[in-house]
Amino acid sequence: MLLMGFDTATAVTSVGLMRSMPDAADHALGERCHHDPRRHGEVLPVFIDEVLRAGGVAPADLDAVAVGIGPGAFTGLRVGLATAQALGAALEIPVYGVSTLDVVAFATGRTEPFAVVTDARRREYFWATYSRCDSRAGEPAVGPASVAREALQTQTVLCPPGTPPLDGIDTELCEEPSGLQLCRLVLSTLAAGKALAAPVPLYLRLPDVMPAAPPKSVLS
């Protein structure tokens, strides 16, 4: 299987390409990463082209696409998911969704319980707890520092670079979301015969900007 994976749920845009062969180790063909919360739409198409060229393959060679579904920023998520769905429709290949927190957790390789926390902006945090790197213990959550501290006070807490400090909680650095790690998680999940999520966004909260209320009737 030739699998492309990308994540745009955080400030990082990451694209990875991996080939999986029966009875052989998975082979990474390329990865591109960029840290800028305002340039997902600019860099994602460029990175997709670059990793395909680096791997010596064409879009038509892809067997599947995997995409981070968040939780994360609204604009970033829409860029990644729209691109993944467009590729899947154009190439008539499956599109798999994966929680961004699960990708970060999987990359740790940990076999003991822990939690992953990322920046949700608006002075809030996203988090999820895990019994091991490939097994989430509950649904992802969002909330202010006070709620996060109460939920995570007995956990080992891992945070990617740039996550605001959680006062009162000792944290450890971990890797940012990675396109290659996303591919590895998808291939591992498929090999285990487990189901993957649909490519739909995991927002967890209302958007920063809401539609204006309709004007009131002068007759009411």
Backbone hydrogen bonds in HBPLUS format (Angstrom, degrees):
<---DONOR---> <-ACCEPTOR-->    atom                        ^
c    i                          cat <-CA-CA->   ^        H-A-AA   ^      H-
h    n   atom  resd res      DA  || num        DHA   H-A  angle D-A-AA Bond
n    s   type  num  typ     dist DA aas  dist angle  dist       angle   num
A0020-SER N   A0001-MET O   2.75 MM  19  5.02 164.0  1.78 150.4 156.0     1
A0063-ASP N   A0002-LEU O   2.86 MM  61  5.23 169.5  1.87 148.1 151.1     2
A0003-LEU N   A0018-MET O   2.84 MM  15  5.38 170.7  1.85 171.4 169.6     3
A0018-MET N   A0003-LEU O   2.91 MM  15  5.38 166.3  1.93 158.9 163.6     4
A0004-MET N   A0064-ALA O   3.30 MM  60  6.70 162.4  2.33 147.9 150.5     5
A0066-ALA N   A0004-MET O   2.78 MM  62  6.20 154.5  1.84 155.1 161.9     6
A0005-GLY N   A0016-GLY O   2.93 MM  11  5.26 163.1  1.95 144.4 149.6     7
A0016-GLY N   A0005-GLY O   2.78 MM  11  5.26 164.2  1.81 162.3 167.4     8
A0006-PHE N   A0066-ALA O   3.05 MM  60  6.55 149.6  2.14 147.1 153.2     9
A0068-GLY N   A0006-PHE O   3.02 MM  62  6.45 150.5  2.11 143.8 149.6    10
A0007-ASP N   A0014-SER O   3.00 MM   7  5.52 148.8  2.10 148.6 158.5    11
A0014-SER N   A0007-ASP O   3.19 MM   7  5.52 160.6  2.23 149.3 155.3    12
A0073-ALA N   A0009-ALA O   3.05 MM  64  5.74 148.5  2.16 154.9 150.9    13
A0036-ASP N   A0011-ALA O   2.88 MM  25  5.29 143.6  2.02 169.6 158.7    14
A0013-THR N   A0034-HIS O   2.81 MM  21  5.24 163.4  1.83 157.0 162.7    15
A0034-HIS N   A0013-THR O   2.88 MM  21  5.24 139.8  2.05 142.2 154.2    16
A0015-VAL N   A0032-ARG O   2.87 MM  17  5.33 158.8  1.92 155.6 162.7    17
A0032-ARG N   A0015-VAL O   2.89 MM  17  5.33 151.0  1.97 148.6 158.0    18
A0017-LEU N   A0030-GLY O   2.95 MM  13  5.40 144.8  2.07 161.8 159.5    19
A0029-LEU N   A0017-LEU O   2.80 MM  12  5.33 167.1  1.81 147.1 150.0    20
A0019-ARG N   A0027-HIS O   2.87 MM   8  5.18 167.9  1.88 148.1 151.1    21
A0027-HIS N   A0019-ARG O   2.82 MM   8  5.18 171.6  1.82 157.6 160.1    22
A0024-ALA N   A0021-MET O   3.23 MM   3  5.36 136.7  2.43 137.8 128.4    23
A0039-ARG N   A0036-ASP O   3.36 MM   3  5.73 176.4  2.36 119.0 119.4    24
A0042-GLU N   A0039-ARG O   3.11 MM   3  5.19 127.5  2.40  99.0 112.8    25
A0043-VAL N   A0039-ARG O   3.02 MM   4  6.19 171.9  2.03 167.7 167.7    26
A0044-LEU N   A0040-HIS O   3.00 MM   4  5.76 160.7  2.03 153.0 157.3    27
A0047-PHE N   A0043-VAL O   2.85 MM   4  6.04 162.3  1.88 161.9 166.9    28
A0048-ILE N   A0044-LEU O   2.96 MM   4  6.17 160.3  2.00 156.8 162.0    29
A0049-ASP N   A0045-PRO O   3.14 MM   4  6.35 163.1  2.17 144.6 148.4    30
A0050-GLU N   A0046-VAL O   2.92 MM   4  6.17 156.2  1.98 147.9 155.3    31
A0051-VAL N   A0047-PHE O   2.90 MM   4  6.09 165.2  1.92 157.9 159.5    32
A0052-LEU N   A0048-ILE O   3.17 MM   4  6.29 155.3  2.23 145.2 152.0    33
A0053-ARG N   A0049-ASP O   3.01 MM   4  6.20 159.7  2.05 148.1 153.8    34
A0054-ALA N   A0050-GLU O   2.84 MM   4  6.04 156.1  1.90 146.3 153.7    35
A0055-GLY N   A0051-VAL O   2.96 MM   4  6.05 145.2  2.08 138.2 146.7    36
A0057-VAL N   A0052-LEU O   3.05 MM   5  5.36 168.2  2.06 155.2 154.9    37
A0056-GLY N   A0053-ARG O   3.06 MM   3  4.98 149.9  2.15  97.4 106.9    38
A0061-ASP N   A0058-ALA O   2.89 MM   3  5.39 156.4  1.94 116.7 124.5    39
A0062-LEU N   A0059-PRO O   3.09 MM   3  5.65 161.2  2.12 116.8 122.3    40
A0065-VAL N   A0094-PRO O   3.04 MM  29  6.42 156.7  2.09 152.1 159.6    41
A0096-TYR N   A0065-VAL O   2.80 MM  31  6.28 158.8  1.85 154.2 159.9    42
A0067-VAL N   A0096-TYR O   2.89 MM  29  6.32 153.5  1.96 162.3 170.3    43
A0098-VAL N   A0067-VAL O   3.05 MM  31  6.18 148.8  2.15 154.3 155.1    44
A0069-ILE N   A0098-VAL O   2.84 MM  29  5.69 157.5  1.89 139.4 144.6    45
A0202-LEU N   A0069-ILE O   2.72 MM 133  5.63 156.2  1.78 170.6 164.2    46
A0100-THR N   A0070-GLY O   2.86 MM  30  4.87 149.0  1.96 123.1 130.7    47
A0077-LEU N   A0073-ALA O   2.99 MM   4  6.07 166.9  2.00 156.3 160.4    48
A0078-ARG N   A0074-PHE O   3.02 MM   4  6.20 162.1  2.05 152.4 157.1    49
A0079-VAL N   A0075-THR O   3.09 MM   4  6.36 156.7  2.15 151.8 157.7    50
A0080-GLY N   A0076-GLY O   3.16 MM   4  6.46 169.6  2.18 158.0 158.8    51
A0081-LEU N   A0077-LEU O   2.92 MM   4  6.02 174.0  1.93 160.6 162.7    52
A0082-ALA N   A0078-ARG O   2.92 MM   4  5.76 160.8  1.96 142.9 149.1    53
A0083-THR N   A0079-VAL O   3.12 MM   4  6.16 157.5  2.17 143.6 150.0    54
A0084-ALA N   A0080-GLY O   2.96 MM   4  6.15 161.4  2.00 149.3 154.6    55
A0085-GLN N   A0081-LEU O   2.91 MM   4  6.05 165.7  1.93 151.9 155.7    56
A0086-ALA N   A0082-ALA O   2.94 MM   4  6.04 150.2  2.03 141.2 149.7    57
A0087-LEU N   A0083-THR O   2.96 MM   4  6.20 161.7  1.99 151.5 155.9    58
A0088-GLY N   A0084-ALA O   2.90 MM   4  6.11 164.4  1.93 150.8 155.6    59
A0089-ALA N   A0085-GLN O   2.95 MM   4  6.06 158.4  1.99 144.1 149.5    60
A0090-ALA N   A0086-ALA O   2.91 MM   4  6.01 165.2  1.93 150.6 155.1    61
A0091-LEU N   A0087-LEU O   2.89 MM   4  5.90 160.8  1.93 152.4 157.3    62
A0092-GLU N   A0088-GLY O   2.78 MM   4  5.37 117.3  2.17 131.3 145.3    63
A0093-ILE N   A0088-GLY O   3.10 MM   5  4.94 148.3  2.20 129.7 139.0    64
A0097-GLY N   A0197-ALA O   2.90 MM 100  4.77 157.2  1.96 145.5 138.5    65
A0102-ASP N   A0099-SER O   3.05 MM   3  5.12 120.8  2.42  95.8 110.5    66
A0103-VAL N   A0099-SER O   3.12 MM   4  6.54 145.7  2.25 145.7 155.1    67
A0104-VAL N   A0100-THR O   3.13 MM   4  6.47 160.5  2.17 150.5 154.5    68
A0105-ALA N   A0101-LEU O   2.93 MM   4  6.14 159.8  1.97 147.5 153.6    69
A0106-PHE N   A0102-ASP O   2.85 MM   4  5.96 161.9  1.88 147.8 152.5    70
A0107-ALA N   A0103-VAL O   3.20 MM   4  6.37 153.0  2.27 146.0 151.9    71
A0108-THR N   A0105-ALA O   3.06 MM   3  5.51 149.5  2.16 109.8 118.7    72
A0109-GLY N   A0106-PHE O   3.25 MM   3  5.83 145.0  2.38 112.8 120.3    73
A0133-CYS N   A0110-ARG O   2.80 MM  23  5.06 159.2  1.84 156.6 150.1    74
A0114-PHE N   A0130-TYR O   2.99 MM  16  5.43 151.0  2.07 145.5 152.8    75
A0130-TYR N   A0114-PHE O   2.78 MM  16  5.43 162.0  1.82 172.4 169.1    76
A0115-ALA N   A0156-THR O   2.78 MM  41  6.07 146.8  1.89 165.8 168.3    77
A0158-LEU N   A0115-ALA O   2.84 MM  43  6.07 162.3  1.87 152.8 158.3    78
A0116-VAL N   A0128-ALA O   2.96 MM  12  5.63 160.1  2.00 163.9 170.2    79
A0128-ALA N   A0116-VAL O   3.12 MM  12  5.63 142.2  2.27 147.0 157.6    80
A0117-VAL N   A0158-LEU O   2.92 MM  41  6.21 159.6  1.97 165.7 169.8    81
A0118-THR N   A0126-PHE O   2.90 MM   8  5.22 158.0  1.95 142.2 148.9    82
A0126-PHE N   A0118-THR O   2.95 MM   8  5.22 166.2  1.97 144.7 149.3    83
A0120-ALA N   A0124-GLU O   3.04 MM   4  5.11 154.2  2.11 129.2 127.1    84
A0124-GLU N   A0121-ARG O   2.90 MM   3  5.46 141.8  2.05 115.9 125.5    85
A0125-TYR N   A0143-GLY O   2.79 MM  18  5.57 155.9  1.85 150.2 154.9    86
A0143-GLY N   A0125-TYR O   3.04 MM  18  5.57 146.7  2.16 146.8 156.9    87
A0127-TRP N   A0141-ALA O   2.97 MM  14  5.41 150.9  2.06 143.7 147.1    88
A0141-ALA N   A0127-TRP O   2.81 MM  14  5.41 158.7  1.86 158.4 165.3    89
A0137-ALA N   A0129-THR O   2.74 MM   8  5.44 166.9  1.75 132.7 137.0    90
A0131-SER N   A0135-SER O   2.97 MM   4  5.78 149.5  2.06 165.6 175.0    91
A0135-SER N   A0132-ARG O   3.11 MM   3  5.30 169.0  2.12 120.9 119.8    92
A0148-ALA N   A0144-PRO O   3.01 MM   4  6.28 165.3  2.03 157.5 162.3    93
A0149-ARG N   A0145-ALA O   2.82 MM   4  5.96 162.6  1.85 155.3 159.4    94
A0150-GLU N   A0146-SER O   3.22 MM   4  6.38 159.7  2.27 139.1 144.1    95
A0151-ALA N   A0147-VAL O   3.03 MM   4  6.25 155.2  2.09 149.1 155.8    96
A0152-LEU N   A0148-ALA O   2.94 MM   4  5.98 141.0  2.10 148.0 158.3    97
A0153-GLN N   A0149-ARG O   2.99 MM   4  5.48 113.7  2.45 149.3 155.4    98
A0155-GLN N   A0152-LEU O   2.98 MM   3  5.15 166.7  2.00 117.0 120.6    99
A0172-GLU N   A0157-VAL O   2.87 MM  15  6.29 149.2  1.97 151.1 161.3   100
A0159-CYS N   A0172-GLU O   2.82 MM  13  6.13 158.5  1.87 160.6 166.7   101
A0174-CYS N   A0159-CYS O   3.02 MM  15  5.65 136.7  2.22 126.8 127.6   102
A0163-THR N   A0160-PRO O   3.32 MM   3  6.10 152.5  2.40 143.8 144.0   103
A0169-ILE N   A0166-LEU O   2.96 MM   3  5.58 153.9  2.03 149.8 149.1   104
A0182-LEU N   A0178-SER O   2.93 MM   4  6.13 149.2  2.03 145.5 154.5   105
A0183-CYS N   A0179-GLY O   3.07 MM   4  6.35 153.2  2.14 140.7 147.3   106
A0184-ARG N   A0180-LEU O   2.91 MM   4  6.24 159.0  1.95 150.1 155.9   107
A0185-LEU N   A0181-GLN O   2.91 MM   4  6.11 157.6  1.96 147.8 153.3   108
A0186-VAL N   A0182-LEU O   3.01 MM   4  6.26 161.8  2.05 151.1 155.8   109
A0187-LEU N   A0183-CYS O   2.92 MM   4  6.15 168.6  1.93 157.8 160.7   110
A0188-SER N   A0184-ARG O   2.91 MM   4  6.03 156.5  1.97 145.9 152.8   111
A0189-THR N   A0185-LEU O   2.90 MM   4  6.05 156.1  1.96 147.7 154.3   112
A0190-LEU N   A0186-VAL O   2.91 MM   4  6.12 164.5  1.93 154.9 158.8   113
A0191-ALA N   A0187-LEU O   2.95 MM   4  6.03 156.7  2.01 143.0 149.9   114
A0192-ALA N   A0188-SER O   3.10 MM   4  6.27 138.3  2.28 137.3 147.6   115
A0194-LYS N   A0189-THR O   3.07 MM   5  5.44 159.9  2.11 162.6 156.5   116
A0193-GLY N   A0190-LEU O   2.97 MM   3  5.05 157.2  2.02 104.7 111.8   117
A0200-VAL N   A0198-ALA O   2.81 MM   2  5.61 136.6  2.00 107.3  93.9   118
A0220-SER N   A0217-SER O   3.32 MM   3  5.54 162.3  2.35 104.5 109.6   119
